[in-house]
Amino acid sequence: MPTLHNTANKGDFAPTVLMPGDPLRAKFIAETYLDNAKLVNNVRGIQGYTGSYKGKPVSVMASGMGMPSIGIYSHELFNEYDVQCIIRVGSAGLLQPFLKVRSIVAGMSAYSNSNYGAQFGFKGNLAPCCAFDVLERAVAAARRMGVEMPVGAVYSSDTFYDQSNPPASQILSGLGVLAVEMEAYALYLNAAKAGKKALALLTISDNPFTGESLTPQEVRETFTQMMEIALEAAL
């Protein structure tokens, strides 16, 4: 049966789902890379498509913005649709000076200021990790493509406009965290709880220290190297 947020039928999703935040980016990926892409969900405009890439079944579906949103969609995909792996293909703000706008990073683990992890019952601090085999395939794909893709911790923030003083991103930059985004922490925890796999690949869309940023259309349509790495890493 469909869920509250997804009208797809069982079997409509491939084992691997690429998950951008923006529904229009999901549409772009499906139309650009997938053969015979079929729209399988459009509840609340959160578009989900299934097709094939190089003969391999792959789905793509948007997550919306923030951990509550990706928490809903990834939970349902893992637990109701038997999806085995979700690869987030998102945007992020850089936290390290060696990165620049359009750099691609892979989130090996995710830190957060969110209380999302409290529901899992552990009283300490959680720093969930990606699936290593999926990360390994992504790194290998990046190397084949000649793309330098740093791997390390990312920061999943509940607050886009951080008004703390000093900002958390400034502190975490000094601890070597690569980038700030808003979804990986919840995705990794949902994957761990479900016994499934997840990875966050992120393209730098803005520099919070200088104010440099890309337009929404550039984020939607020009992050093609990240999309291709994710497709090559799919199960």
Backbone as a ProteinNet text record, in pm:
[ID]
protein_1_A
[PRIMARY]
MPTLHNTANKGDFAPTVLMPGDPLRAKFIAETYLDNAKLVNNVRGIQGYTGSYKGKPVSVMASGMGMPSIGIYSHELFNEYDVQCIIRVGSAGLLQPFLKVRSIVAGMSAYSNSNYGAQFGFKGNLAPCCAFDVLERAVAAARRMGVEMPVGAVYSSDTFYDQSNPPASQILSGLGVLAVEMEAYALYLNAAKAGKKALALLTISDNPFTGESLTPQEVRETFTQMMEIALEAAL
[TERTIARY]
83.7	0	87.6	47.5	121.4	123.8	221.3	231.3	161.2	165.2	106	174.9	301.6	381.5	427.9	380	432.3	325	286.4	182.2	238.3	369.7	428	380.5	378.7	346.9	474.3	460.4	575.4	639.1	770.7	842.1	867.1	808.2	827.6	964.7	1029.8	1161.8	1271.7	1381.3	1499.1	1570.4	1664.9	1738.6	1814.9	1862.8	1933.5	1851.5	1838.8	1768.9	1866.8	1885.1	1957.1	1860.1	1905.8	1813.8	1870.2	1834.4	1864	1758.5	1784.9	1683.3	1571	1605.5	1514	1439	1304.7	1229.9	1266.6	1298.7	1336.2	1472.8	1558.7	1685.9	1663.3	1566.2	1530.5	1481	1399.2	1347.4	1462	1556.2	1671	1754.3	1781.9	1861	1789.6	1659.1	1583.1	1583.2	1561.8	1552.8	1689.5	1794.8	1928.6	1999.7	1981.1	2063.8	1990.1	1861.4	1792.3	1719	1731.1	1655	1517.7	1416.7	1279.5	1234.1	1269	1232.2	1081	1026.9	883.2	858.7	765.6	728.1	646.9	696.5	626.5	568.1	609.9	552.2	558	449.9	449.6	368.6	355.1	284.1	358.7	287	344.7	454.5	454.6	556.2	692.6	700.3	826.5	836.5	899.8	897.8	994.8	943.4	1024.5	1014.5	1128.1	1134	1213.3	1177.8	1257.2	1284.7	1409.8	1451.2	1573.1	1660.8	1783.4	1901.2	2018	2142.9	2243.6	2286	2376.5	2320.6	2189.5	2123.2	2091.3	2126.1	2106.6	1987.2	1889.5	1775.6	1819.8	1774.5	1807.2	1683.3	1660	1553.8	1614.5	1538	1576.8	1452.6	1466.1	1351.8	1401.5	1328.7	1367	1345.7	1416.8	1401.7	1338.8	1330.5	1296.5	1414.9	1392	1499.9	1492	1605.4	1615.8	1596.5	1637.2	1634.4	1494.1	1395.8	1261.1	1208.3	1240	1189.3	1258.7	1392.2	1460.5	1438	1413.4	1382.6	1257	1153.6	1028.8	1051.7	1109.6	1119.2	1217.1	1329.8	1425	1370.2	1300.7	1239.5	1141.6	1056.6	957.3	1022.5	1123.3	1190.7	1260.7	1330.6	1401.3	1305.8	1199.6	1117.5	989.3	938.1	812.6	833.4	943.2	966.5	1090.2	1151.5	1266	1382.2	1398.1	1516.3	1637	1746.2	1865.8	1969.6	1968.6	2073	2016.9	2043.4	2008.9	2137.5	2160.7	2275.8	2224.8	2252.1	2214.1	2307.5	2251.9	2330.3	2287.3	2358.7	2312.3	2413.7	2374.5	2461.1	2505.1	2613.4	2668.6	2749.1	2771.8	2861.6	2998.2	3103.6	3238.7	3277.1	3357.2	3412.3	3563.9	3626.9	3772.5	3825.4	3935.3	3985.2	4038.3	4072.9	4122.7	4009.5	3885.2	3771.1	3731.2	3654	3601.6	3463.1	3391.7	3260.3	3274.6	3189.6	3184.3	3274.8	3351	3421.3	3318.6	3358	3272.7	3337	3256.9	3305.8	3214.1	3268.9	3191.3	3188	3069.5	3053.4	3074.8	3190.7	3218.9	3138.8	3123.1	3040.7	2971.9	2872.6	2795.8	2782.8	2819	2795.7	2667.9	2611.2	2487	2458	2380.4	2321.9	2176.5	2133	1994.1	1968.3	1843.6	1799.6	1741.8	1759.5	1699.6	1742.3	1867.8	1918.9	1863.1	1798	1748.9	1645.5	1570.8	1464.8	1518.2	1647.1	1702.7	1747.5	1738.7	1755.6	1894.6	1993.9	2130	2144.7	2197.7	2203.6	2327.6	2421.7	2541.1	2524.6	2636.6	2635.9	2662.2	2578.3	2590.8	2661.7	2749.5	2813	2806.5	2689.7	2670.3	2757.3	2787.4	2875.7	2800.3	2861.1	2807.8	2837.7	2789.1	2824	2957.7	3055.6	3190.5	3198.8	3127.2	3139.1	3083.4	2978.6	2923.6	3021.1	3078.5	3181.2	3298.6	3340.7	3454.4	3426.7	3306	3270.5	3265.6	3217	3211	3350.4	3440.1	3578.2	3644.8	3622.9	3680.4	3625.6	3495.4	3435.2	3492.9	3510.5	3568.4	3709.3	3785.9	3923.6	3923.6	3834	3825.6	3790.8	3711.1	3668.5	3769	3875.3	3973.8	3924.8	3830.3	3772.9	3835.2	3890.4	3941.6	3824.1	3798.5	3682.2	3727.2	3750.8	3788.8	3680.1	3723.8	3634.2	3656.2	3547.1	3561.8	3427.9	3432.1	3309.5	3240.4	3107.3	3026.7	2938.6	2887.8	2804	2662.6	2566.8	2425.6	2360.8	2321.6	2269	2117.3	2053.1	1910.2	1881.3	1985.8	1965.7	2046.8	1978.5	2048.8	2109	2029.6	2078.6	2122.9	2247.3	2301	2334.5	2263.3	2283.5	2362.6	2421.9	2504.1	2635.3	2700	2824.8	2925.7	3033.4	3065.8	2979.5	2962.1	2882.9	2944	2857.9	2906.1	2999	2968.4	3050.7	3194.3	3211.4	3345.9	3423.4	3357.4	3421.4	3455.7	3360.1	3380.2	3484.2	3497.1	3602.2	3738.5	3756.6	3882.8	3906.4	3800.5	3812.4	3820.6	3836.5	3856.9	3731	3612.9	3488.1	3485.3	3445.2	3458.3	3353.4	3227	3119.6	2996.9	2908.2	2782.7	2666.1	2572.6	2450.1	2338.7	2226.5	2113.1	2043.8	2102.9	2027.6	2103.6	2234.7	2307.8	2292	2290.5	2282.6	2158	2043	1918.7	1919.4	1970.6	1977.6	2063.8	2181.1	2271.6	2211.1	2143.1	2080.9	1966.1	1883.9	1775.1	1828.6	1937.1	1997.7	2050.9	2117.8	2171.8	2060.5	1952.2	1841.1	1775.4	1765.9	1699.9	1793.5	1922	2018.7	2043.8	2033.9	2051.3	2176.7	2196	2317.2	2284.8	2378.1	2359	2493.4	2491.3	2609.1	2562.5	2633.1	2606.2	2721.6	2692.3	2784.8	2736.3	2826.4	2788	2875.5	2812.4	2885.3	2875	2988	2989.2	2917.5	2811.6	2732.5	2757.2	2818.3	2840	2956.1	3011.2	3119.9	3067.5	3033.1	2974.2	3068.7	3198.5	3295.4	3311.3	3283.8	3298	3164.2	3060.5	2930.8	2915.3	3019	3007.8	2907.6	2818.6	2720.1	2672.7	2616.7	2558.6	2408.7	2350.6	2206.5	2134.6	2003.7	1928.6	1932.5	1929.2	1934.5	2071.6	2178.2	2312.3	2324.4	2269.8	2272.7	2195.3	2084.1	1996.4	2057.1	2127	2159.4	2308	2396.1	2538.8	2621.2	2555.7	2629.7	2639.8	2673.6	2665.5	2772.8	2891.9	2996.1	2953.1	2893.4	2844.6	2736.7	2646	2539.5	2595.4	2697.3	2757.4	2832.9	2902.1	2969.7	2868.3	2757.1	2653.4	2594.6	2569.3	2513	2610.7	2739.8	2839.3	2850.8	2819.7	2830.3	2705.6	2598.9	2473.2	2491.4	2415.6	2424.1	2388.9
-119.6	0	125.3	230.4	356.8	412	495.9	559.5	694.8	764.8	898	995.9	968.4	1064.7	1009.9	893.3	828.7	739.6	769.7	691.2	578.6	558.7	448.2	315	214.1	79.2	5.5	-101.5	-185.3	-233.3	-224.5	-264.5	-152.5	-34	78.1	143.5	125.4	185.1	80.9	124.8	39.8	21.3	-73.2	-92	32	113.8	237.5	358.1	455.3	581.1	695.3	776.2	902.9	1004.6	1084.6	1174.4	1316	1401.4	1543.8	1609.8	1731.4	1801.4	1855	1909.9	1982.7	1887.1	1888.2	1804.5	1830.1	1953.1	1982.7	1922.9	1907.1	1839.1	1689.3	1633.1	1492.9	1475.4	1566.5	1562	1574.3	1664.2	1683.3	1556.2	1492.4	1369.3	1260.7	1244.9	1141.1	1164.2	1287.7	1317.6	1314.3	1344.5	1353.1	1218.3	1137.1	1017.4	883.9	881	753.2	718.9	595.4	544.8	499.8	533.2	490.8	531.9	655.4	703.8	719.7	670	675	746.7	842.7	911.4	815.7	784.9	690.7	757.6	881.6	955.1	1104	1173.8	1319.9	1383.8	1314.6	1370.7	1494	1604.2	1732.1	1782.1	1735.3	1777.2	1714.1	1615.9	1546	1434.3	1468	1379	1261.7	1142.5	1022.1	952.6	911.9	847	717.1	621.7	499.6	474.2	441.9	407.5	318.1	330	251	337	302.5	369	261.1	262.3	159	19.4	6.5	-121.3	-158.1	-72.2	-99.4	-19	-81.1	-5.1	95.2	218.3	325.7	414.9	462.5	559.6	690.9	796.1	926.2	991.1	1045	1108.5	1221	1329.3	1444	1416.7	1490.8	1477.3	1599.3	1712.4	1836.5	1885.9	1989.7	2049.9	2012.3	1976.9	1955.3	1811.5	1785.4	1648.6	1593.9	1672.2	1615	1565.5	1638	1600.3	1475.5	1475.2	1355.7	1238.5	1267.9	1161.8	1086	1157	1093.6	1008.8	1069.9	1000.8	884.1	901.5	790.6	676.3	707.7	602.5	520	586.5	513.6	431.9	487.9	412.3	288.7	304.4	190.7	84.6	128.8	35.5	-8.1	71.2	36.9	-6.8	36	5.6	-81.9	-128.1	-219.5	-162.6	-30.6	31.4	-6.6	-43.6	-91.5	17.9	121.2	223.8	357.2	462.1	598.3	679.8	740.9	828.8	971.4	1050.1	1191.4	1262.7	1338.2	1421.3	1565.7	1632.5	1761.4	1872.5	1987.7	2105.2	2131.7	2206.8	2232.8	2361.7	2413.4	2527.1	2478.7	2534	2487.8	2535.1	2453.6	2490.5	2488.7	2440.5	2433	2522.4	2593.9	2689.4	2625.2	2496.2	2432.3	2395.1	2404.2	2379.4	2508.4	2495.2	2610.3	2576.1	2675.3	2651.7	2555.3	2455.4	2343.7	2226.5	2237.1	2118.4	2013.3	1885.1	1774.3	1708	1682.1	1612.2	1494.1	1394.4	1278.9	1277.1	1261.2	1261.6	1124.2	1101.7	973.3	959	1070.8	1073.1	1208.9	1218.1	1341.8	1383.8	1508.2	1568.5	1651.5	1689.3	1766.9	1841.6	1948.5	2016.1	1973.5	1872.9	1828.9	1731.3	1726.9	1628.9	1504	1491.7	1380.8	1244.6	1234.5	1106.7	1061.8	1152.1	1114.9	1003.5	994.5	894.1	751.1	733.1	598.6	542.7	622.7	571.7	580.2	621.7	633.7	767.8	767.3	889.4	974.2	922.2	999.6	1076.3	1109.2	1184	1090.4	1096.4	1010.6	1084	1013.1	1065.4	953.4	933.4	818	826.8	708.5	697.6	648	669.1	618.4	470.3	408.5	270.1	270.6	199.5	208.1	156.4	47.5	-7	88.6	162.9	261.7	378.4	422	526.2	483.4	358.2	306.2	311.9	274.2	280	424.2	514.3	654.9	713.7	681.5	730.6	675.8	547.4	487.3	553.6	582.8	649.7	789.3	861.8	996.3	991.6	893.3	880.4	851.8	763.2	733.3	857.9	944.7	1066.5	1179.9	1157.8	1261.9	1371.3	1337.6	1434.8	1417.3	1523.8	1520.6	1537	1436.6	1437.6	1408.4	1511.5	1488.2	1410.2	1326	1244.8	1280.8	1302.6	1335.5	1363.8	1424	1455.5	1577.2	1574.8	1690.9	1728.3	1848.5	1900.5	1920	1848.3	1862.5	1955.8	2073.1	2175	2185.4	2208.7	2237.7	2383.3	2466.2	2609.3	2655.8	2700.8	2753.8	2890.5	2975.8	3107.3	3096.6	3058.2	3034	3167.8	3200.3	3328.2	3313.7	3194.9	3177.3	3253.7	3280.4	3357.6	3293	3232.1	3220.3	3113.6	3120.3	3018.2	2880.2	2779.1	2641.1	2604.7	2656.5	2623.3	2671.4	2783	2835.6	2742.2	2692.4	2599.5	2468.8	2414.8	2287	2295.4	2410.9	2430.5	2404.9	2449	2427.4	2283.2	2200.4	2057.3	1973.3	2039.2	1967.6	1922.4	1962.7	1925.9	1993.7	1918	1966.3	2068.7	2042.9	2123.5	2118.3	2214.6	2219.8	2199.2	2113.5	2088.4	2060	1998.3	1989.4	1853.6	1749.2	1623.5	1495	1489	1362.2	1290.6	1363.9	1303.7	1216.9	1267.9	1191.2	1072.9	1093.6	985.1	870.5	901.5	797.8	722.3	792.3	725.4	635	681.7	597.1	472.4	487.8	372.6	273.8	323.7	236.7	160.3	229.2	164.8	58.2	82.5	-10.9	-120.7	-112.3	-208.3	-191.4	-66.8	-37.4	48.9	101.1	174	316.9	407	546.8	614.3	717.2	800.1	938.9	1040.1	1177.6	1227.5	1259.1	1328.1	1471.5	1565.4	1706.3	1790.8	1878.8	1977.3	2112.1	2179.2	2308.6	2413.1	2468.6	2569.8	2710.2	2719.9	2854.5	2854.5	2972.1	2995.6	3090.3	3038.4	3124.5	3230.3	3215.6	3312.5	3432.9	3412.5	3522.3	3567.7	3485.3	3517.3	3469.9	3409	3357.5	3242.2	3242.9	3135.4	3119.5	3002.2	2972.4	2996.8	3015.2	3035.2	2900.9	2902.3	2776.6	2697	2764.3	2692.2	2627.3	2697.2	2638.4	2516.2	2524.5	2410	2293.6	2324.3	2220	2150.4	2224.9	2173	2158.9	2203.5	2199.4	2109.2	2039.7	1951.5	1812.1	1805.7	1679.4	1579.3	1625.1	1530.5	1453.1	1522.7	1455.2	1353.2	1390.5	1299.2	1174.9	1192	1078.3	987	1046	965.4	881.4	943.3	870.5	757.5	782.4	677.6	562.1	591	484.5	405.2	469.1	402.7	324.8	337.9	270.3	119.3	52.3	-92.9	-164
0	0	0	-71.1	-65.1	77.5	106.9	238	234.3	346.1	351.5	257.4	223.3	147.2	13.2	-25.2	-144.6	-206.7	-329.1	-395.9	-481.7	-479.8	-555.9	-499.5	-583	-540.4	-502.1	-423.7	-391.9	-521.9	-528.1	-647.9	-746.8	-720.9	-813.8	-799.2	-683.9	-662.7	-682.5	-742	-760.2	-626.1	-616.6	-491.3	-445.9	-541	-506.8	-551	-460.3	-489.9	-471.3	-576.1	-561.7	-505.5	-408.8	-339.6	-332.1	-428	-415.8	-327.2	-283.7	-206.4	-293.3	-406.9	-495.6	-588.2	-588.9	-682.5	-828.2	-863.4	-1001.7	-1036.6	-935.8	-962	-981.2	-910	-933.3	-1076.7	-1122.7	-1260	-1360	-1332.8	-1422.4	-1431.6	-1317.2	-1317.9	-1396.4	-1373.6	-1443.2	-1593.7	-1635.3	-1778.5	-1846.6	-1771.8	-1830.4	-1834.3	-1730.8	-1715.5	-1723.6	-1694.6	-1685	-1814.3	-1856.6	-1970	-1921.3	-2000.9	-1972.1	-1832.8	-1794.2	-1660.7	-1649	-1539.5	-1513.2	-1381.5	-1381.3	-1257.8	-1170.9	-1050.6	-963.4	-839.5	-811.9	-698.5	-725.5	-686	-698.4	-586.3	-472.8	-358.4	-308.7	-292	-247.2	-341	-464.5	-560.1	-537.7	-448.7	-424.5	-528	-638.7	-754	-737.6	-767	-766.7	-900.8	-956.5	-1087.8	-1077	-1159.6	-1173.5	-1320.7	-1350.1	-1486	-1477.6	-1574.1	-1571.6	-1615.9	-1563.8	-1599.4	-1637.1	-1762.4	-1814.4	-1787.8	-1804.7	-1787.1	-1643.1	-1548.7	-1406	-1355.7	-1286.4	-1235.2	-1130.1	-1144	-1050.1	-1036.2	-914.7	-891.2	-843.3	-857.9	-804.9	-746.2	-626.2	-560	-471.6	-467.7	-386.8	-238.5	-156.1	-10.8	53.8	-20.2	46.4	128.2	209.4	286.6	433.3	490.9	633.6	677.2	800.8	853.5	876.3	921.2	931.8	797.4	690.4	558.2	504.6	501.6	452.5	547.7	674.6	769.5	731.7	687.5	644.3	520.7	417.6	288.4	293.2	360.1	365.9	451.2	558.6	640.8	558.4	483.3	405	293.9	229	122.6	178.4	290.6	350.4	403.9	471.3	547.6	478.5	386.2	318.8	174.3	114.1	-27.6	-50.5	56.9	48.9	-31.7	-31.3	-91.2	-7.3	-73.2	-3.7	20.4	-63	-54.8	-102.1	-26.5	-68.1	-74.6	-189.6	-207.8	-219.2	-116	-121.2	-218	-311	-402.6	-377.7	-289.9	-241.5	-256.4	-207.2	-205.6	-62.3	-47.4	85.4	83.1	201.1	216.4	261.9	207	242.6	382.1	449.8	579.9	581.9	473.2	467.4	355.4	379.9	281.6	153.6	157.2	34.9	-61.1	-14.5	-102.4	-173	-278.2	-349.3	-401.6	-447.3	-506	-623.4	-626.2	-722.8	-684.6	-575.5	-525.9	-485.2	-494.1	-451.3	-330.9	-227.7	-109.4	-79.6	-10.6	33.3	185.1	240.1	384.4	445.1	503.8	567.7	697.3	769	889	896.5	984.7	995.1	1141.2	1169.5	1300.1	1289.6	1402.9	1394.5	1524.1	1512.1	1627.9	1647.3	1571.7	1574.8	1689.1	1733.8	1832.1	1765.3	1633.2	1558.8	1614.2	1657.8	1704.6	1838.1	1914.7	2047.6	2041.7	1931	1920.2	1920.2	1892.6	1882.7	2017.5	2124.1	2259.2	2318.2	2240.1	2292.9	2363	2485.4	2566	2538.6	2462	2429.4	2298.9	2236.1	2110.5	1993.3	1893.9	1776.7	1663.3	1593.3	1471.8	1368.3	1307.1	1218.3	1093.6	1038.3	922.5	799.8	685.2	559.7	547.1	439.6	406.5	333.3	387.2	332.9	189.2	157.6	22.4	-82.3	-46.2	-139.7	-153.7	-41	-45.3	-131.5	-116.1	-192.1	-342.3	-382.3	-524.5	-573.9	-490.4	-529.6	-546.4	-454.3	-463.9	-590.1	-619	-739.6	-865.2	-866.3	-981.9	-1000	-889	-896.6	-953.3	-912.3	-963.3	-1113.5	-1156.9	-1300.6	-1380.8	-1321.4	-1389.2	-1374.5	-1296.1	-1273	-1180.6	-1091.3	-998.1	-860.8	-806.7	-669.9	-575	-489.6	-401.6	-258.3	-177.6	-38.5	36.4	129.1	210.3	356.4	430.8	572	635.4	752.1	825.5	764	768.3	730.4	849.5	846.4	954.6	903.1	962.4	927.4	1029.1	981.9	1071.9	1062.3	1176.3	1179	1144.6	1141.2	1119.1	999.6	895.9	779.1	813.1	877.8	919.9	1065.7	1086.7	1220.2	1285.7	1393.6	1461	1591.3	1612.1	1731.9	1715.7	1827.2	1825	1919.7	1863.7	1720.8	1654.3	1522.7	1453.9	1469.8	1476.6	1489.4	1374.8	1254.4	1138.3	1157.4	1225	1249	1342.3	1444.8	1538.1	1468	1391.5	1325.3	1214.6	1153.1	1053.9	1115.9	1239.9	1310.1	1349.2	1339.1	1369.1	1242.4	1128.8	1004	932.6	980.3	912.3	775.3	673.5	535.8	496	530.4	473.5	563.1	544.7	620	524.7	566	489.5	590	548.5	640.6	644.7	585.4	575.3	609.8	592.3	598.7	731.9	842.4	975.8	988.9	950.3	960.1	863.8	744.1	646.5	698.5	752.2	801	919.2	1008.6	1122.2	1077.4	983.8	934.2	865.3	790.8	724.7	828.6	931.5	1035.2	1105.5	1140.1	1210.1	1123.7	992.6	901.8	852.5	885.9	834.6	685.9	636.8	495.1	475.7	355.2	321.1	278.7	306.2	268	247.1	164.9	139.7	99.9	146.9	104.4	19.5	-105.8	-194.6	-206.6	-188.6	-180.2	-271.4	-346.5	-425	-355.1	-342.3	-273.3	-358.3	-300.7	-371.8	-319	-199.7	-145.7	-46.7	-30.8	62.9	171	290	393	445.9	418.4	469.6	376.4	245.8	149.5	90.2	104.6	45.3	-97.8	-157.7	-293.7	-297.6	-396.9	-406.2	-549.6	-577.8	-708.3	-706.1	-823.5	-833.1	-818.4	-784.8	-777.7	-908.2	-1022	-1149.8	-1169.8	-1131.6	-1142.2	-1052	-931.5	-840.5	-900.6	-965.2	-1019.7	-1140.4	-1226.5	-1358.3	-1388.8	-1299.4	-1333.4	-1241.4	-1148.4	-1058.2	-1118.9	-1245.9	-1319.1	-1277.5	-1241.7	-1200.1	-1076.3	-979.1	-858.8	-893.5	-982.9	-1023	-1087.7	-1173.7	-1242.6	-1146.5	-1048.5	-947.2	-870	-831.9	-758.7	-841.1	-967	-1054.1	-1069.2	-1077.6	-1089.3	-959.2	-845.9	-715.7	-678.2	-757.5	-725	-721.2	-635.6	-620.1	-750.9
[MASK]
+++++++++++++++++++++++++++++++++++++++++++++++++++++++++++++++++++++++++++++++++++++++++++++++++++++++++++++++++++++++++++++++++++++++++++++++++++++++++++++++++++++++++++++++++++++++++++++++++++++++++++++++++++++++++++++++++++++++++++

